[in-house]
Amino acid sequence: MKLTNIKDTEAFFKVIDSCTGTVELVTGEGDRLNLKSKLSQFVSLANIFKAEESIPELEIIAYEPDDAKRLLEFMINQ
């Protein structure tokens, strides 16, 4: 799923942390990074935040249907 224009990054990571299954970030090169790992969160998103206060676009994979629902609700309510 593609998420766009994430303005509240702290709330976004709280939603990621609340997910029960694996949530992965798909990089432009097709690599998959586990967003449940705090180290991956900081390392993989550091470049995005260099010039932006928000996240313009991410492609993520949530393996559990409830996690996908959480992420979708976050995007609708942000």
Secondary structure, DSSP 8 states (H G I E B T S, - for coil): -EEEEE--HHHHHHHHHH-SS-EEEE-TTS-EEETTSHHHHHHHHHHHHHH-SSEEEEEEEESSHHHHHHHHHHHHH-
